[in-house]
Amino acid sequence: MAIPVASPNALLVDTGYDGDHFRDTLLIRDTLPIIPPRPNCKASENSDYRHYRVERMFASSSSSGV
């Protein structure tokens, strides 16, 4: 029996994945890319980075040993 696998609604990744081809592929698959822009990026994407900020908060608290 096959187990159904749900596709994600959003994908949170680091700035290394900030590329037009990667973003377009995710949008075609109905997945919202949450990628912070690179510092040298001239065109800014209109995305909601609240997810990214929360994820970074948990990453920094877990790496400090708290």
mmCIF file of the N, C-alpha and C atoms, coordinates in Angstrom:
data_MODEL
# 
_entry.id   MODEL 
# 
loop_
_atom_site.group_PDB 
_atom_site.id 
_atom_site.type_symbol 
_atom_site.label_atom_id 
_atom_site.label_alt_id 
_atom_site.label_comp_id 
_atom_site.label_asym_id 
_atom_site.label_entity_id 
_atom_site.label_seq_id 
_atom_site.pdbx_PDB_ins_code 
_atom_site.Cartn_x 
_atom_site.Cartn_y 
_atom_site.Cartn_z 
_atom_site.occupancy 
_atom_site.B_iso_or_equiv 
_atom_site.pdbx_formal_charge 
_atom_site.auth_seq_id 
_atom_site.auth_comp_id 
_atom_site.auth_asym_id 
_atom_site.auth_atom_id 
_atom_site.pdbx_PDB_model_num 
ATOM 1   N N  . MET A 1 1  ? 0.846  -1.164 0.000   1.00 0.00 ? 1  MET A N  1 
ATOM 2   C CA . MET A 1 1  ? 0.000  0.000  0.000   1.00 0.00 ? 1  MET A CA 1 
ATOM 3   C C  . MET A 1 1  ? 0.902  1.241  0.000   1.00 0.00 ? 1  MET A C  1 
ATOM 4   N N  . ALA A 1 2  ? 0.636  2.173  -0.866  1.00 0.00 ? 2  ALA A N  1 
ATOM 5   C CA . ALA A 1 2  ? 1.423  3.403  -0.962  1.00 0.00 ? 2  ALA A CA 1 
ATOM 6   C C  . ALA A 1 2  ? 0.942  4.412  0.075   1.00 0.00 ? 2  ALA A C  1 
ATOM 7   N N  . ILE A 1 3  ? 1.879  5.055  0.715   1.00 0.00 ? 3  ILE A N  1 
ATOM 8   C CA . ILE A 1 3  ? 1.551  6.086  1.693   1.00 0.00 ? 3  ILE A CA 1 
ATOM 9   C C  . ILE A 1 3  ? 1.530  7.429  0.972   1.00 0.00 ? 3  ILE A C  1 
ATOM 10  N N  . PRO A 1 4  ? 0.428  8.168  1.060   1.00 0.00 ? 4  PRO A N  1 
ATOM 11  C CA . PRO A 1 4  ? 0.375  9.464  0.372   1.00 0.00 ? 4  PRO A CA 1 
ATOM 12  C C  . PRO A 1 4  ? 1.319  10.466 1.034   1.00 0.00 ? 4  PRO A C  1 
ATOM 13  N N  . VAL A 1 5  ? 2.040  11.187 0.216   1.00 0.00 ? 5  VAL A N  1 
ATOM 14  C CA . VAL A 1 5  ? 2.985  12.192 0.703   1.00 0.00 ? 5  VAL A CA 1 
ATOM 15  C C  . VAL A 1 5  ? 2.472  13.559 0.284   1.00 0.00 ? 5  VAL A C  1 
ATOM 16  N N  . ALA A 1 6  ? 2.290  14.428 1.257   1.00 0.00 ? 6  ALA A N  1 
ATOM 17  C CA . ALA A 1 6  ? 1.786  15.771 0.963   1.00 0.00 ? 6  ALA A CA 1 
ATOM 18  C C  . ALA A 1 6  ? 2.936  16.658 0.502   1.00 0.00 ? 6  ALA A C  1 
ATOM 19  N N  . SER A 1 7  ? 2.642  17.520 -0.447  1.00 0.00 ? 7  SER A N  1 
ATOM 20  C CA . SER A 1 7  ? 3.670  18.471 -0.885  1.00 0.00 ? 7  SER A CA 1 
ATOM 21  C C  . SER A 1 7  ? 3.618  19.689 0.043   1.00 0.00 ? 7  SER A C  1 
ATOM 22  N N  . PRO A 1 8  ? 4.767  20.303 0.287   1.00 0.00 ? 8  PRO A N  1 
ATOM 23  C CA . PRO A 1 8  ? 4.786  21.439 1.217   1.00 0.00 ? 8  PRO A CA 1 
ATOM 24  C C  . PRO A 1 8  ? 4.121  22.669 0.610   1.00 0.00 ? 8  PRO A C  1 
ATOM 25  N N  . ASN A 1 9  ? 3.532  23.501 1.466   1.00 0.00 ? 9  ASN A N  1 
ATOM 26  C CA . ASN A 1 9  ? 2.946  24.765 1.013   1.00 0.00 ? 9  ASN A CA 1 
ATOM 27  C C  . ASN A 1 9  ? 4.010  25.835 0.857   1.00 0.00 ? 9  ASN A C  1 
ATOM 28  N N  . ALA A 1 10 ? 5.073  25.745 1.671   1.00 0.00 ? 10 ALA A N  1 
ATOM 29  C CA . ALA A 1 10 ? 6.156  26.721 1.631   1.00 0.00 ? 10 ALA A CA 1 
ATOM 30  C C  . ALA A 1 10 ? 7.472  25.999 1.904   1.00 0.00 ? 10 ALA A C  1 
ATOM 31  N N  . LEU A 1 11 ? 8.553  26.573 1.380   1.00 0.00 ? 11 LEU A N  1 
ATOM 32  C CA . LEU A 1 11 ? 9.870  25.999 1.587   1.00 0.00 ? 11 LEU A CA 1 
ATOM 33  C C  . LEU A 1 11 ? 10.808 27.092 2.060   1.00 0.00 ? 11 LEU A C  1 
ATOM 34  N N  . LEU A 1 12 ? 11.376 26.900 3.243   1.00 0.00 ? 12 LEU A N  1 
ATOM 35  C CA . LEU A 1 12 ? 12.288 27.857 3.850   1.00 0.00 ? 12 LEU A CA 1 
ATOM 36  C C  . LEU A 1 12 ? 13.710 27.386 3.594   1.00 0.00 ? 12 LEU A C  1 
ATOM 37  N N  . VAL A 1 13 ? 14.489 28.182 2.849   1.00 0.00 ? 13 VAL A N  1 
ATOM 38  C CA . VAL A 1 13 ? 15.870 27.827 2.543   1.00 0.00 ? 13 VAL A CA 1 
ATOM 39  C C  . VAL A 1 13 ? 16.775 29.031 2.743   1.00 0.00 ? 13 VAL A C  1 
ATOM 40  N N  . ASP A 1 14 ? 18.075 28.803 2.684   1.00 0.00 ? 14 ASP A N  1 
ATOM 41  C CA . ASP A 1 14 ? 19.071 29.835 2.909   1.00 0.00 ? 14 ASP A CA 1 
ATOM 42  C C  . ASP A 1 14 ? 19.327 30.622 1.615   1.00 0.00 ? 14 ASP A C  1 
ATOM 43  N N  . THR A 1 15 ? 20.105 31.685 1.717   1.00 0.00 ? 15 THR A N  1 
ATOM 44  C CA . THR A 1 15 ? 20.364 32.557 0.568   1.00 0.00 ? 15 THR A CA 1 
ATOM 45  C C  . THR A 1 15 ? 21.121 31.854 -0.550  1.00 0.00 ? 15 THR A C  1 
ATOM 46  N N  . GLY A 1 16 ? 21.755 30.737 -0.275  1.00 0.00 ? 16 GLY A N  1 
ATOM 47  C CA . GLY A 1 16 ? 22.460 29.996 -1.318  1.00 0.00 ? 16 GLY A CA 1 
ATOM 48  C C  . GLY A 1 16 ? 21.530 29.480 -2.409  1.00 0.00 ? 16 GLY A C  1 
ATOM 49  N N  . TYR A 1 17 ? 20.259 29.360 -2.119  1.00 0.00 ? 17 TYR A N  1 
ATOM 50  C CA . TYR A 1 17 ? 19.281 28.873 -3.088  1.00 0.00 ? 17 TYR A CA 1 
ATOM 51  C C  . TYR A 1 17 ? 18.541 30.005 -3.783  1.00 0.00 ? 17 TYR A C  1 
ATOM 52  N N  . ASP A 1 18 ? 19.000 31.235 -3.605  1.00 0.00 ? 18 ASP A N  1 
ATOM 53  C CA . ASP A 1 18 ? 18.333 32.388 -4.202  1.00 0.00 ? 18 ASP A CA 1 
ATOM 54  C C  . ASP A 1 18 ? 18.692 32.469 -5.682  1.00 0.00 ? 18 ASP A C  1 
ATOM 55  N N  . GLY A 1 19 ? 17.835 31.896 -6.481  1.00 0.00 ? 19 GLY A N  1 
ATOM 56  C CA . GLY A 1 19 ? 18.035 31.918 -7.928  1.00 0.00 ? 19 GLY A CA 1 
ATOM 57  C C  . GLY A 1 19 ? 16.687 31.863 -8.632  1.00 0.00 ? 19 GLY A C  1 
ATOM 58  N N  . ASP A 1 20 ? 16.616 32.495 -9.788  1.00 0.00 ? 20 ASP A N  1 
ATOM 59  C CA . ASP A 1 20 ? 15.346 32.551 -10.513 1.00 0.00 ? 20 ASP A CA 1 
ATOM 60  C C  . ASP A 1 20 ? 14.851 31.165 -10.910 1.00 0.00 ? 20 ASP A C  1 
ATOM 61  N N  . HIS A 1 21 ? 15.753 30.302 -11.363 1.00 0.00 ? 21 HIS A N  1 
ATOM 62  C CA . HIS A 1 21 ? 15.339 28.969 -11.808 1.00 0.00 ? 21 HIS A CA 1 
ATOM 63  C C  . HIS A 1 21 ? 14.770 28.165 -10.631 1.00 0.00 ? 21 HIS A C  1 
ATOM 64  N N  . PHE A 1 22 ? 15.419 28.236 -9.474  1.00 0.00 ? 22 PHE A N  1 
ATOM 65  C CA . PHE A 1 22 ? 14.943 27.507 -8.302  1.00 0.00 ? 22 PHE A CA 1 
ATOM 66  C C  . PHE A 1 22 ? 13.590 28.037 -7.846  1.00 0.00 ? 22 PHE A C  1 
ATOM 67  N N  . ARG A 1 23 ? 13.445 29.362 -7.811  1.00 0.00 ? 23 ARG A N  1 
ATOM 68  C CA . ARG A 1 23 ? 12.159 29.966 -7.419  1.00 0.00 ? 23 ARG A CA 1 
ATOM 69  C C  . ARG A 1 23 ? 11.041 29.572 -8.384  1.00 0.00 ? 23 ARG A C  1 
ATOM 70  N N  . ASP A 1 24 ? 11.340 29.624 -9.682  1.00 0.00 ? 24 ASP A N  1 
ATOM 71  C CA . ASP A 1 24 ? 10.332 29.271 -10.681 1.00 0.00 ? 24 ASP A CA 1 
ATOM 72  C C  . ASP A 1 24 ? 9.911  27.813 -10.559 1.00 0.00 ? 24 ASP A C  1 
ATOM 73  N N  . THR A 1 25 ? 10.875 26.926 -10.297 1.00 0.00 ? 25 THR A N  1 
ATOM 74  C CA . THR A 1 25 ? 10.548 25.512 -10.140 1.00 0.00 ? 25 THR A CA 1 
ATOM 75  C C  . THR A 1 25 ? 9.620  25.297 -8.947  1.00 0.00 ? 25 THR A C  1 
ATOM 76  N N  . LEU A 1 26 ? 9.895  25.980 -7.848  1.00 0.00 ? 26 LEU A N  1 
ATOM 77  C CA . LEU A 1 26 ? 9.026  25.845 -6.678  1.00 0.00 ? 26 LEU A CA 1 
ATOM 78  C C  . LEU A 1 26 ? 7.631  26.392 -6.953  1.00 0.00 ? 26 LEU A C  1 
ATOM 79  N N  . LEU A 1 27 ? 7.547  27.527 -7.627  1.00 0.00 ? 27 LEU A N  1 
ATOM 80  C CA . LEU A 1 27 ? 6.240  28.116 -7.923  1.00 0.00 ? 27 LEU A CA 1 
ATOM 81  C C  . LEU A 1 27 ? 5.431  27.236 -8.866  1.00 0.00 ? 27 LEU A C  1 
ATOM 82  N N  . ILE A 1 28 ? 6.093  26.570 -9.802  1.00 0.00 ? 28 ILE A N  1 
ATOM 83  C CA . ILE A 1 28 ? 5.385  25.646 -10.697 1.00 0.00 ? 28 ILE A CA 1 
ATOM 84  C C  . ILE A 1 28 ? 4.793  24.491 -9.898  1.00 0.00 ? 28 ILE A C  1 
ATOM 85  N N  . ARG A 1 29 ? 5.479  24.078 -8.848  1.00 0.00 ? 29 ARG A N  1 
ATOM 86  C CA . ARG A 1 29 ? 4.997  22.981 -7.999  1.00 0.00 ? 29 ARG A CA 1 
ATOM 87  C C  . ARG A 1 29 ? 4.068  23.464 -6.885  1.00 0.00 ? 29 ARG A C  1 
ATOM 88  N N  . ASP A 1 30 ? 3.593  24.708 -6.983  1.00 0.00 ? 30 ASP A N  1 
ATOM 89  C CA . ASP A 1 30 ? 2.681  25.305 -6.000  1.00 0.00 ? 30 ASP A CA 1 
ATOM 90  C C  . ASP A 1 30 ? 3.270  25.334 -4.595  1.00 0.00 ? 30 ASP A C  1 
ATOM 91  N N  . THR A 1 31 ? 4.571  25.640 -4.510  1.00 0.00 ? 31 THR A N  1 
ATOM 92  C CA . THR A 1 31 ? 5.265  25.778 -3.236  1.00 0.00 ? 31 THR A CA 1 
ATOM 93  C C  . THR A 1 31 ? 5.801  27.197 -3.140  1.00 0.00 ? 31 THR A C  1 
ATOM 94  N N  . LEU A 1 32 ? 5.496  27.872 -2.042  1.00 0.00 ? 32 LEU A N  1 
ATOM 95  C CA . LEU A 1 32 ? 5.949  29.241 -1.844  1.00 0.00 ? 32 LEU A CA 1 
ATOM 96  C C  . LEU A 1 32 ? 7.400  29.252 -1.402  1.00 0.00 ? 32 LEU A C  1 
ATOM 97  N N  . PRO A 1 33 ? 8.312  29.847 -2.176  1.00 0.00 ? 33 PRO A N  1 
ATOM 98  C CA . PRO A 1 33 ? 9.707  29.915 -1.738  1.00 0.00 ? 33 PRO A CA 1 
ATOM 99  C C  . PRO A 1 33 ? 9.909  31.046 -0.735  1.00 0.00 ? 33 PRO A C  1 
ATOM 100 N N  . ILE A 1 34 ? 10.449 30.722 0.426   1.00 0.00 ? 34 ILE A N  1 
ATOM 101 C CA . ILE A 1 34 ? 10.788 31.729 1.432   1.00 0.00 ? 34 ILE A CA 1 
ATOM 102 C C  . ILE A 1 34 ? 12.303 31.757 1.499   1.00 0.00 ? 34 ILE A C  1 
ATOM 103 N N  . ILE A 1 35 ? 12.889 32.673 0.716   1.00 0.00 ? 35 ILE A N  1 
ATOM 104 C CA . ILE A 1 35 ? 14.333 32.770 0.583   1.00 0.00 ? 35 ILE A CA 1 
ATOM 105 C C  . ILE A 1 35 ? 14.723 34.219 0.801   1.00 0.00 ? 35 ILE A C  1 
ATOM 106 N N  . PRO A 1 36 ? 15.571 34.501 1.782   1.00 0.00 ? 36 PRO A N  1 
ATOM 107 C CA . PRO A 1 36 ? 16.008 35.887 1.947   1.00 0.00 ? 36 PRO A CA 1 
ATOM 108 C C  . PRO A 1 36 ? 16.883 36.288 0.768   1.00 0.00 ? 36 PRO A C  1 
ATOM 109 N N  . PRO A 1 37 ? 16.792 37.525 0.335   1.00 0.00 ? 37 PRO A N  1 
ATOM 110 C CA . PRO A 1 37 ? 17.588 37.941 -0.828  1.00 0.00 ? 37 PRO A CA 1 
ATOM 111 C C  . PRO A 1 37 ? 19.063 38.057 -0.472  1.00 0.00 ? 37 PRO A C  1 
ATOM 112 N N  . ARG A 1 38 ? 19.904 37.867 -1.475  1.00 0.00 ? 38 ARG A N  1 
ATOM 113 C CA . ARG A 1 38 ? 21.340 38.047 -1.275  1.00 0.00 ? 38 ARG A CA 1 
ATOM 114 C C  . ARG A 1 38 ? 21.627 39.536 -1.122  1.00 0.00 ? 38 ARG A C  1 
ATOM 115 N N  . PRO A 1 39 ? 22.678 39.877 -0.400  1.00 0.00 ? 39 PRO A N  1 
ATOM 116 C CA . PRO A 1 39 ? 22.985 41.301 -0.189  1.00 0.00 ? 39 PRO A CA 1 
ATOM 117 C C  . PRO A 1 39 ? 23.274 42.059 -1.479  1.00 0.00 ? 39 PRO A C  1 
ATOM 118 N N  . ASN A 1 40 ? 23.803 41.381 -2.498  1.00 0.00 ? 40 ASN A N  1 
ATOM 119 C CA . ASN A 1 40 ? 24.136 42.060 -3.743  1.00 0.00 ? 40 ASN A CA 1 
ATOM 120 C C  . ASN A 1 40 ? 23.009 41.985 -4.780  1.00 0.00 ? 40 ASN A C  1 
ATOM 121 N N  . CYS A 1 41 ? 21.844 41.515 -4.382  1.00 0.00 ? 41 CYS A N  1 
ATOM 122 C CA . CYS A 1 41 ? 20.712 41.402 -5.301  1.00 0.00 ? 41 CYS A CA 1 
ATOM 123 C C  . CYS A 1 41 ? 20.106 42.783 -5.543  1.00 0.00 ? 41 CYS A C  1 
ATOM 124 N N  . LYS A 1 42 ? 19.944 43.143 -6.821  1.00 0.00 ? 42 LYS A N  1 
ATOM 125 C CA . LYS A 1 42 ? 19.412 44.465 -7.144  1.00 0.00 ? 42 LYS A CA 1 
ATOM 126 C C  . LYS A 1 42 ? 17.895 44.506 -7.087  1.00 0.00 ? 42 LYS A C  1 
ATOM 127 N N  . ALA A 1 43 ? 17.246 43.451 -7.530  1.00 0.00 ? 43 ALA A N  1 
ATOM 128 C CA . ALA A 1 43 ? 15.781 43.398 -7.513  1.00 0.00 ? 43 ALA A CA 1 
ATOM 129 C C  . ALA A 1 43 ? 15.336 42.691 -6.246  1.00 0.00 ? 43 ALA A C  1 
ATOM 130 N N  . SER A 1 44 ? 14.508 43.338 -5.464  1.00 0.00 ? 44 SER A N  1 
ATOM 131 C CA . SER A 1 44 ? 14.056 42.719 -4.230  1.00 0.00 ? 44 SER A CA 1 
ATOM 132 C C  . SER A 1 44 ? 12.741 41.993 -4.470  1.00 0.00 ? 44 SER A C  1 
ATOM 133 N N  . GLU A 1 45 ? 12.649 40.790 -3.917  1.00 0.00 ? 45 GLU A N  1 
ATOM 134 C CA . GLU A 1 45 ? 11.423 40.005 -4.015  1.00 0.00 ? 45 GLU A CA 1 
ATOM 135 C C  . GLU A 1 45 ? 10.475 40.446 -2.913  1.00 0.00 ? 45 GLU A C  1 
ATOM 136 N N  . ASN A 1 46 ? 9.219  40.456 -3.196  1.00 0.00 ? 46 ASN A N  1 
ATOM 137 C CA . ASN A 1 46 ? 8.220  40.796 -2.175  1.00 0.00 ? 46 ASN A CA 1 
ATOM 138 C C  . ASN A 1 46 ? 7.773  39.513 -1.498  1.00 0.00 ? 46 ASN A C  1 
ATOM 139 N N  . SER A 1 47 ? 8.499  39.111 -0.480  1.00 0.00 ? 47 SER A N  1 
ATOM 140 C CA . SER A 1 47 ? 8.175  37.895 0.250   1.00 0.00 ? 47 SER A CA 1 
ATOM 141 C C  . SER A 1 47 ? 8.022  38.214 1.724   1.00 0.00 ? 47 SER A C  1 
ATOM 142 N N  . ASP A 1 48 ? 7.375  37.321 2.410   1.00 0.00 ? 48 ASP A N  1 
ATOM 143 C CA . ASP A 1 48 ? 7.179  37.461 3.846   1.00 0.00 ? 48 ASP A CA 1 
ATOM 144 C C  . ASP A 1 48 ? 8.277  36.669 4.540   1.00 0.00 ? 48 ASP A C  1 
ATOM 145 N N  . TYR A 1 49 ? 9.172  37.361 5.247   1.00 0.00 ? 49 TYR A N  1 
ATOM 146 C CA . TYR A 1 49 ? 10.310 36.714 5.861   1.00 0.00 ? 49 TYR A CA 1 
ATOM 147 C C  . TYR A 1 49 ? 10.097 36.439 7.345   1.00 0.00 ? 49 TYR A C  1 
ATOM 148 N N  . ARG A 1 50 ? 8.857  36.485 7.823   1.00 0.00 ? 50 ARG A N  1 
ATOM 149 C CA . ARG A 1 50 ? 8.604  36.174 9.231   1.00 0.00 ? 50 ARG A CA 1 
ATOM 150 C C  . ARG A 1 50 ? 8.995  34.731 9.536   1.00 0.00 ? 50 ARG A C  1 
ATOM 151 N N  . HIS A 1 51 ? 8.721  33.816 8.595   1.00 0.00 ? 51 HIS A N  1 
ATOM 152 C CA . HIS A 1 51 ? 9.096  32.415 8.794   1.00 0.00 ? 51 HIS A CA 1 
ATOM 153 C C  . HIS A 1 51 ? 10.610 32.291 8.928   1.00 0.00 ? 51 HIS A C  1 
ATOM 154 N N  . TYR A 1 52 ? 11.332 33.009 8.079   1.00 0.00 ? 52 TYR A N  1 
ATOM 155 C CA . TYR A 1 52 ? 12.787 32.937 8.100   1.00 0.00 ? 52 TYR A CA 1 
ATOM 156 C C  . TYR A 1 52 ? 13.335 33.478 9.419   1.00 0.00 ? 52 TYR A C  1 
ATOM 157 N N  . ARG A 1 53 ? 12.785 34.585 9.896   1.00 0.00 ? 53 ARG A N  1 
ATOM 158 C CA . ARG A 1 53 ? 13.262 35.169 11.152  1.00 0.00 ? 53 ARG A CA 1 
ATOM 159 C C  . ARG A 1 53 ? 13.011 34.232 12.327  1.00 0.00 ? 53 ARG A C  1 
ATOM 160 N N  . VAL A 1 54 ? 11.866 33.588 12.357  1.00 0.00 ? 54 VAL A N  1 
ATOM 161 C CA . VAL A 1 54 ? 11.551 32.651 13.435  1.00 0.00 ? 54 VAL A CA 1 
ATOM 162 C C  . VAL A 1 54 ? 12.492 31.456 13.370  1.00 0.00 ? 54 VAL A C  1 
ATOM 163 N N  . GLU A 1 55 ? 12.749 30.955 12.175  1.00 0.00 ? 55 GLU A N  1 
ATOM 164 C CA . GLU A 1 55 ? 13.645 29.819 12.018  1.00 0.00 ? 55 GLU A CA 1 
ATOM 165 C C  . GLU A 1 55 ? 15.059 30.177 12.474  1.00 0.00 ? 55 GLU A C  1 
ATOM 166 N N  . ARG A 1 56 ? 15.529 31.357 12.134  1.00 0.00 ? 56 ARG A N  1 
ATOM 167 C CA . ARG A 1 56 ? 16.861 31.794 12.546  1.00 0.00 ? 56 ARG A CA 1 
ATOM 168 C C  . ARG A 1 56 ? 16.934 31.957 14.063  1.00 0.00 ? 56 ARG A C  1 
ATOM 169 N N  . MET A 1 57 ? 15.826 32.398 14.676  1.00 0.00 ? 57 MET A N  1 
ATOM 170 C CA . MET A 1 57 ? 15.810 32.553 16.112  1.00 0.00 ? 57 MET A CA 1 
ATOM 171 C C  . MET A 1 57 ? 15.998 31.189 16.789  1.00 0.00 ? 57 MET A C  1 
ATOM 172 N N  . PHE A 1 58 ? 15.275 30.166 16.301  1.00 0.00 ? 58 PHE A N  1 
ATOM 173 C CA . PHE A 1 58 ? 15.412 28.837 16.879  1.00 0.00 ? 58 PHE A CA 1 
ATOM 174 C C  . PHE A 1 58 ? 16.775 28.244 16.576  1.00 0.00 ? 58 PHE A C  1 
ATOM 175 N N  . ALA A 1 59 ? 17.336 28.498 15.418  1.00 0.00 ? 59 ALA A N  1 
ATOM 176 C CA . ALA A 1 59 ? 18.656 27.984 15.077  1.00 0.00 ? 59 ALA A CA 1 
ATOM 177 C C  . ALA A 1 59 ? 19.727 28.595 15.970  1.00 0.00 ? 59 ALA A C  1 
ATOM 178 N N  . SER A 1 60 ? 19.622 29.878 16.240  1.00 0.00 ? 60 SER A N  1 
ATOM 179 C CA . SER A 1 60 ? 20.633 30.510 17.078  1.00 0.00 ? 60 SER A CA 1 
ATOM 180 C C  . SER A 1 60 ? 20.501 30.076 18.535  1.00 0.00 ? 60 SER A C  1 
ATOM 181 N N  . SER A 1 61 ? 19.288 29.828 18.997  1.00 0.00 ? 61 SER A N  1 
ATOM 182 C CA . SER A 1 61 ? 19.128 29.396 20.388  1.00 0.00 ? 61 SER A CA 1 
ATOM 183 C C  . SER A 1 61 ? 19.586 27.943 20.563  1.00 0.00 ? 61 SER A C  1 
ATOM 184 N N  . SER A 1 62 ? 19.418 27.108 19.552  1.00 0.00 ? 62 SER A N  1 
ATOM 185 C CA . SER A 1 62 ? 19.843 25.712 19.691  1.00 0.00 ? 62 SER A CA 1 
ATOM 186 C C  . SER A 1 62 ? 21.349 25.581 19.532  1.00 0.00 ? 62 SER A C  1 
ATOM 187 N N  . SER A 1 63 ? 21.977 26.461 18.786  1.00 0.00 ? 63 SER A N  1 
ATOM 188 C CA . SER A 1 63 ? 23.425 26.363 18.612  1.00 0.00 ? 63 SER A CA 1 
ATOM 189 C C  . SER A 1 63 ? 24.182 26.932 19.803  1.00 0.00 ? 63 SER A C  1 
ATOM 190 N N  . SER A 1 64 ? 23.527 27.747 20.612  1.00 0.00 ? 64 SER A N  1 
ATOM 191 C CA . SER A 1 64 ? 24.214 28.324 21.780  1.00 0.00 ? 64 SER A CA 1 
ATOM 192 C C  . SER A 1 64 ? 24.178 27.381 22.980  1.00 0.00 ? 64 SER A C  1 
ATOM 193 N N  . GLY A 1 65 ? 23.493 26.257 22.859  1.00 0.00 ? 65 GLY A N  1 
ATOM 194 C CA . GLY A 1 65 ? 23.444 25.286 23.933  1.00 0.00 ? 65 GLY A CA 1 
ATOM 195 C C  . GLY A 1 65 ? 22.422 25.572 24.995  1.00 0.00 ? 65 GLY A C  1 
ATOM 196 N N  . VAL A 1 66 ? 21.447 26.428 24.691  1.00 0.00 ? 66 VAL A N  1 
ATOM 197 C CA . VAL A 1 66 ? 20.402 26.768 25.660  1.00 0.00 ? 66 VAL A CA 1 
ATOM 198 C C  . VAL A 1 66 ? 19.314 25.742 25.622  1.00 0.00 ? 66 VAL A C  1 
# 
